[in-house]
Amino acid sequence: MIELNKITKKLLLLQRNELLSVNQKFLRKRFGRFLFTNIFINFFQKKNIEFLAEELFKKEIDTIKLYLPNNVQNIMDIGCGLGLSNIFLNKIYNSKANFYLLDKNKIDKKIKYGFNKNYESYNNLYQTKKILINNGLNEKSINIFDVEKIVKINEKIDLVVSLKSMGYHYPFENYIELFKSCCTTNTIFIFDVAEDYYEKSLLKNIFDEISVIYTEKSIHSLKRLCCTKIKFTN
């Protein structure tokens, strides 16, 4: 079972609104996201959240298992949040992979869901690293980057994963320059895109091969893609 502390349970509820109960969603809608984010969230019962989080992130990794490379040395997770999906990836690769985790390290007073170039954040990268270590990752394999600072990765990345983040809340193209520096034509990209964005994106000019591996219908419907043979065109 995934182990979470009081702080990370609160963060997770704010990051993943699918973990909210019907009553919690009503409060958010009725009183607005500012009061929800800063006041109501502190009083929620969070007894079952570890079980729900385990179920949610295991299910998400199950949707991509067939598309994962057999062997990887370096994995990049963009918009990693608390990094919970990497607990399952670490098990799949028998603790032999290195993880490069990217996200904002800030807590915004107001959360905005949806698609936005300058997306809002509710995260604590110190807590991300702490959770991963407590859930079986070797500290030496964890490399964490605040995307609001300069991100430089010297290793070649074998697998890029971004679930409900890059392409879903903000454009894939935000990271093209980084990909040019650390990815190759053999790098596999698995990420979600908002359905509306997919039709307007430049993805078909960036990858030679794009496969839709999963779809989800919700307020912000998504397509989960597996993309290969990046062309690095501007």
C-alpha positions in Angstrom: 0.0 0.0 0.0 1.2 3.5 -0.9 2.3 5.4 2.2 1.2 9.0 2.5 1.4 11.6 5.3 -1.1 14.3 6.3 0.5 16.9 4.0 0.7 14.7 1.0 -2.9 13.5 1.4 -4.0 17.1 1.2 -1.8 17.8 -1.8 -3.1 14.7 -3.6 -6.7 15.7 -3.2 -6.0 19.0 -4.7 -4.0 17.6 -7.6 -6.4 14.8 -8.5 -10.0 15.9 -8.3 -11.1 12.4 -9.2 -10.2 11.4 -5.7 -12.8 13.8 -4.2 -16.1 12.5 -2.9 -19.4 13.7 -4.3 -19.8 16.0 -1.2 -16.3 17.4 -1.6 -17.0 18.2 -5.3 -20.2 19.9 -4.3 -18.3 22.1 -1.7 -15.8 23.1 -4.4 -18.5 24.0 -6.8 -20.7 25.8 -4.3 -18.1 27.9 -2.5 -15.5 28.3 -5.2 -12.0 26.8 -5.6 -10.2 29.5 -3.4 -12.2 28.6 -0.2 -12.0 24.9 -1.2 -8.2 25.0 -1.7 -7.4 27.0 1.4 -10.0 26.1 4.0 -12.3 23.2 3.4 -9.6 20.8 2.3 -8.1 20.9 5.8 -11.2 19.3 7.4 -11.8 16.4 5.0 -11.6 12.9 6.2 -8.7 11.2 4.3 -8.8 7.7 5.8 -9.3 5.9 2.5 -7.1 8.1 0.3 -4.1 5.7 0.3 -6.2 2.9 -0.9 -7.9 5.1 -3.6 -4.5 6.5 -4.7 -3.0 3.0 -5.0 -6.0 1.9 -7.1 -6.0 5.0 -9.3 -2.3 5.1 -10.1 -2.0 1.3 -10.6 -4.9 1.6 -13.1 -3.2 4.4 -15.0 0.1 2.4 -15.2 -1.9 -0.7 -16.4 -3.2 1.3 -19.4 0.4 1.9 -20.6 2.1 -1.4 -19.7 1.9 -2.9 -23.1 3.7 0.2 -24.6 6.5 0.4 -22.1 10.0 -0.6 -23.4 11.4 -3.8 -22.1 14.5 -2.2 -20.7 15.1 1.4 -19.6 17.9 3.2 -17.9 16.4 6.7 -17.6 12.8 7.7 -17.2 11.5 11.3 -17.3 8.2 12.2 -15.6 6.9 15.6 -16.6 4.3 17.1 -14.2 5.2 14.4 -11.7 3.2 15.8 -8.9 3.8 13.5 -5.9 5.4 11.0 -8.2 3.1 8.1 -7.3 3.1 6.6 -10.8 6.8 6.1 -10.5 6.4 3.8 -7.6 4.7 1.3 -10.0 7.3 2.0 -12.8 10.1 1.3 -10.3 8.5 -2.1 -9.6 8.1 -2.9 -13.3 11.8 -2.2 -13.9 13.0 -4.0 -10.8 14.5 -0.8 -9.2 17.0 -0.5 -12.1 15.9 2.8 -13.6 16.9 6.3 -12.8 14.0 8.9 -12.5 14.1 12.5 -13.7 11.0 14.2 -12.2 9.9 17.6 -13.3 7.2 19.9 -11.9 6.6 23.3 -10.3 7.6 23.5 -6.6 5.0 25.9 -5.4 1.5 26.1 -3.8 -0.8 28.5 -5.6 -3.6 30.1 -3.6 -6.1 29.2 -6.3 -6.2 26.1 -8.5 -7.3 26.4 -12.1 -8.2 23.2 -13.8 -8.3 23.0 -17.6 -5.8 23.8 -20.4 -3.5 26.8 -19.8 0.0 27.6 -21.0 1.0 28.9 -17.5 -0.8 26.2 -15.5 -1.3 26.5 -11.7 0.5 24.3 -9.3 -0.1 22.7 -5.9 3.0 20.7 -5.2 6.0 20.3 -2.8 8.9 18.5 -4.5 10.5 17.8 -1.1 7.4 15.8 -0.3 7.6 14.1 -3.7 11.1 12.8 -3.0 10.2 11.8 0.6 7.2 9.7 -0.7 9.3 7.9 -3.3 12.0 7.0 -0.9 9.4 5.8 1.7 7.8 3.7 -1.1 10.9 1.8 -2.3 12.9 4.0 -4.6 16.6 4.3 -4.1 17.4 7.9 -3.2 20.3 7.9 -5.7 17.9 7.1 -8.5 15.7 10.2 -7.9 16.5 13.4 -9.7 14.0 16.2 -9.1 13.8 19.5 -11.1 11.7 22.6 -10.5 10.6 23.6 -14.0 10.5 27.3 -13.0 14.3 27.1 -12.8 16.8 26.0 -15.4 16.4 22.3 -16.2 19.5 20.5 -17.5 19.6 16.8 -18.0 22.9 15.3 -19.2 21.7 11.7 -19.6 19.8 10.3 -22.5 16.2 9.6 -21.7 14.6 6.3 -22.8 11.1 6.9 -21.6 9.1 10.1 -21.2 5.8 9.8 -19.2 3.3 12.6 -18.5 -0.1 11.5 -17.2 -2.8 14.2 -17.1 -0.1 16.9 -17.3 1.8 17.9 -20.4 -0.6 18.1 -23.4 -3.5 17.9 -21.0 -3.1 21.0 -18.9 -0.5 22.8 -21.0 1.1 22.4 -24.4 3.5 19.6 -25.3 5.6 22.2 -27.2 6.7 23.8 -23.9 9.3 21.1 -23.6 10.6 20.7 -27.1 14.0 22.4 -26.4 14.5 20.1 -23.4 13.7 17.0 -25.5 16.2 18.1 -28.1 18.9 18.0 -25.5 18.2 14.7 -23.8 16.0 12.5 -26.0 16.7 10.5 -29.2 14.7 9.0 -32.0 14.5 5.8 -29.8 12.9 7.6 -26.9 9.3 6.5 -26.2 6.8 9.2 -25.2 3.6 8.3 -23.3 1.4 11.3 -22.4 -2.1 12.6 -22.3 -3.6 15.3 -24.4 -6.8 17.1 -24.0 -9.1 16.1 -26.8 -9.5 19.7 -28.2 -5.8 20.4 -28.0 -5.0 17.2 -29.9 -6.6 18.5 -33.1 -4.8 21.8 -32.9 -1.4 20.6 -31.7 1.8 20.2 -33.7 2.3 16.6 -32.7 1.9 15.2 -36.2 4.8 17.4 -37.2 6.9 16.3 -34.3 6.6 12.5 -34.3 6.6 10.0 -37.1 4.5 7.5 -35.2 1.5 8.4 -32.9 -0.8 5.8 -31.4 -3.9 6.4 -29.3 -3.7 3.8 -26.5 -6.5 4.9 -24.2 -9.3 7.4 -24.1 -11.2 8.9 -21.1 -14.4 10.8 -21.3 -14.8 13.4 -18.5 -15.1 17.2 -18.1 -11.7 17.4 -19.8 -11.7 14.4 -22.2 -8.3 13.0 -23.0 -6.4 10.8 -25.4 -3.4 8.9 -24.0 -0.8 8.7 -26.7 2.3 6.6 -27.3 4.6 8.5 -29.7 7.9 7.4 -31.2 10.5 8.6 -33.6 10.6 12.3 -32.6 11.8 14.6 -35.4 12.9 17.6 -33.4 11.4 20.0 -35.9 10.6 23.6 -34.7 
